[in-house]
Amino acid sequence: MDDKLHSLRHSAAHVMAQAVMDLLPGTKLGFGPAVEDGFYYDFQLPRALTPEDLPAIEARMKAIIKSKFPFQHTELDIEAARKQFADQPFKLDQVEALARGEMGEHGDTAAQAATSVSIYTHDSFVDLCRGPHVASTGDIPVDALKVMSIAGAYWRGDEKNPQLTRVYGTVFATKNELDEYLWQLEEAKKRDHRKLGKELEIFVLDEEVGPGLPLWLPNGGVLIEELEALAKETEREAGYVRVRTPHITKESLFLKSGHLPYYADSMYPPMELEGVRYYLKPMNCPMHHKIFASRQRSYRELPLRVAEYGTCYRYEKSGELFGLMRVRFMQMNDAHIYVPEELFEQEFMGVIALYIKYFKLFNIDKYVMRFSTHDKAGLGKKYVDNPALWEKTEEMVRRAMTNGNVNFVEVPGEAAFYGPKIDVQIWSAIGREFSLATNQVDFAQPLRFDLKFTNTNGQEEMPLVIHRAPLGTHERTIGFLLEHFAGAFPAWLAPVQMVVLPITDRHHAYANQVMARLKAENFRVTLDDRSERMNSKIRDAQLQKIPYILVVGDKEAEASAVAVRLRTGEDLKAIPIDQFIEMAKRLIQTRSLELK
Amino acid sequence: MDDKLHSLRHSAAHVMAQAVMDLLPGTKLGFGPAVEDGFYYDFQLPRALTPEDLPAIEARMKAIIKSKFPFQHTELDIEAARKQFADQPFKLDQVEALARGEMGEHGDTAAQAATSVSIYTHDSFVDLCRGPHVASTGDIPVDALKVMSIAGAYWRGDEKNPQLTRVYGTVFATKNELDEYLWQLEEAKKRDHRKLGKELEIFVLDEEVGPGLPLWLPNGGVLIEELEALAKETEREAGYVRVRTPHITKESLFLKSGHLPYYADSMYPPMELEGVRYYLKPMNCPMHHKIFASRQRSYRELPLRVAEYGTCYRYEKSGELFGLMRVRFMQMNDAHIYVPEELFEQEFMGVIALYIKYFKLFNIDKYVMRFSTHDKAGLGKKYVDNPALWEKTEEMVRRAMTNGNVNFVEVPGEAAFYGPKIDVQIWSAIGREFSLATNQVDFAQPLRFDLKFTNTNGQEEMPLVIHRAPLGTHERTIGFLLEHFAGAFPAWLAPVQMVVLPITDRHHAYANQVMARLKAENFRVTLDDRSERMNSKIRDAQLQKIPYILVVGDKEAEASAVAVRLRTGEDLKAIPIDQFIEMAKRLIQTRSLELK
């Protein structure tokens, strides 16, 4: 959020507070900041609010805005402030806290005890506030303003304090932006991956299996198989080899890799067998390094690109689990590339190219590569203590991305402990941001695992390692794709690609012929021969987001055709079956986003 | 082993004992039984034996055989036996044990104290022995006899007793049978999956990862991917759906399934998270049942065939681990079929058909379906206590196999705890037996999981469950296939399908053109452009069992051809590249056993 939007929203929060006080005299004020998607204000109210109160608050706000009251800034000494807020106990509490130097205006840590406080006033409303604000309430666009919802909150977020009522609102610079935001909210609800996951039978969570451990239903199984087929095909073409590695391993391997003790909090507890502690793997890297090190390697084999759809296990607190987005068990499009320094740039750009390829395929047009580098203060703590290697690899990545014209932002202090990383952030079709895949450079693990190859001079050399997972985990990627496509997947990915609907019982024979033809072509096709009305069968198919709805009756049987309707409602009319097969096959094989 | 072979081998053991006593006077005799592959005799010797002594023993045995000494049976009372074996301390020990009723002739439990013992004599040799024997040493075929090897053993197998020298021998009814056995032994050594697994870079075991946890190298990764592709294709055609399920789950689920406490010894120890115990899954069934039960089911959906290449974890003692054959982590060609009773026979035979299909594909021409049923005594202990259901399901399986003309043997008392099962035993190309896949009927878990569907009458009915895994686990199946094919896999399965060998540096350009063509066709092809001699490159490719060795020089470049040599050594001469591609593609796509 830029500064302008921030002061607009903060100003609107003041206006909302005035409106509530006007409507409900005796209201006591808590805090009222601007936040990510708008603003809120916390109140202690003379009566409970209901959603029905919100339009009145909004109407009152608009009246205040239209009056164009200027915002005025004053400094009051502590004694004057105490008088000013004598009947506002929470503001008074805050004045005292500021006076004691305990905290700043919004509960943040203060540098020192305040001798005066900052006040903003408009019309009759006075608030303890650092500002800044817009010049006048009239600068708030009335048509881009909305009071959104009511929630509960404790004073200073502490449940030992009184409970207050939090009213959320939002405001944008223009009505268009507000409308887009409201549409996105509405769409996000409709596209919620947990809701769609249930409706489209993609996955279930089962209390008896455990939290964060999704069971993938057959439709989810199709998505997984198709994503894996895509990854395997793409990776084969890019010269990767595939391995399989165990999911459990001795403690000593993770001590060697450095995951223990650094990463222990995110790992499952150990199991002891015959006096040895075993861990579920939180990452695949140590196993892949073991494969690299399983025999002497020559420069002829490098870059060696070792891929595996690896299963990883991470411990997340049950309160932090969220649908497919945060789970305890994940299947990762993982690979480790062992590369000599002089081939690094080329190889790194090859990996970036994979990301871009997938973005195109999934119609992801907005993305950013977030390049996380080390900070010197963290060396030896958050980061492996090797300043020269950090500088060198970061410079290699920076140069590769600059030379390759990749859109990236550099974020110091967020690197992985063994090297710089790139987090790829993408935006879904409704503009929500997801952090999906990472791409990391590793110079610490080759040292720890003593990885070597014989270079062109016949000498031993250490490779760099690139960790990469462009398709992230099935869990998070499918969660994202559910929202992104609202469940209406491209035909190649759709769990059911087509459904055959015979018009009456008389047409079952022909419907079965059509089924046999389509099955022979390996389409995922179902027959809906229930004795429901045709319209309701079509609607069911549309709700299931089945790309092609094929109605068959006398006319179609006679012409060896199918009447094709898309899930969008578009009617392609009767098409000869051969022609339909040719079209669908072509679109599926090319993994097209189009249905015709 | 039949009785005739048994008495032949037991007689040969006596002859070997006499031969050793003749050659090494003062030898004390232990036990000398017939065993699975021949016979042995334990001796306390005046000097250590070396392999160089074995031919002399064999020669002496042959002389004894040629003398045609009759075997004579006598009963001696205990006192006479004590005298007879006065200078044979181990025989005397055995006489005393028999007299006390502690054990029978070969250390087995005796019914009661003996008052006399059975003795067999031939020539000068007398042994304490129950028989039976052949009539005379002359009945032992000299040309089908071989003294094999030396090992150590404790008297009565107890390490507190004196250590004896065990000499192994074998004898068959005919020389042909001996030759075949010796060939099989030799082949089994060459085809040892641990040896081939290392030479062909299929898998490694790594001390730091842990015992029983193979790491699959890229070549092993190809085998796995190809087997999975085969299973998925076959199962798709047979109407299966695919799911994915978590590998860890709450203790309560395994209590519900009955794996706990029954199966706890074979499971990994639990991990505790937030006060709940989680286990690694030893089997996939409970998860699949959860998927079946995730919503209301109708008869229209049945049989529901739920497939997953599921990963299971079993605890085996480290002393019992063996290469790929006994591991702690396995990837299983699993599926559970939920079927109404009236469709059971048809569905069960469909599963059997899958097995047969795979046997053909892998050229497995000898197999037996071992039908394990319950025994009444085990009800409520080894077996779910529901006699009527046991009878009914066993009868259904028996009828299905009889009607389907399936070759099966019935083995009472070896069923799984939740129902009858079929273990499929197969023989490798060199005649070794493997127990690979199982197929089980389950009527207990549907009850435990309260599985139901709405039948055609609109009533709730419980399905039967068939557990099946025709391709077993990757670990054991690939171990078997390594031996079966001696690493020379059919082209569709071969990790590297072809190698291109340019004759000189001048031919690198054409070799690269050929590589590009072959890669574009998705063959797994490598280029051997090392500056080694052509013959040594061909030999290397043959050792790697690469099906097609493609030599390219001037003639081939001119004719757009490749000179094709099979790994068998067969020379197919120059073939136009298009024609070679067409042939290889056809053989690979049809998963042929042939290379041309």
Interface residues (C-beta under 8 A of the other chain):
Chain A: E201 V204 D206 E208 V209 G210 L213 P214 L215 W216 L217 P218 G220 G221 V222 I224 E225 K232 R236 V241 R242 V243 R244 T245 P246 H247 I248 T249 K250 S252 L253 K256 Y268 P269 P270 M271 E272 L273 E274 V276 Y278 L280 M287 K290 I291 S294 R295 V306 E308 T311 Y313 Y315 K317 S318 R328 F329 Q331 H474 N522
Chain B: E201 V204 D206 E208 V209 G210 L213 P214 L215 W216 L217 P218 G220 G221 V222 I224 E225 K232 R236 V241 R242 V243 R244 T245 P246 H247 I248 T249 K250 S252 L253 K256 Y268 P269 P270 M271 E272 L273 E274 V276 Y278 L280 M287 K290 I291 S294 R295 V306 E308 T311 Y313 Y315 K317 S318 R328 F329 Q331 H474 N522
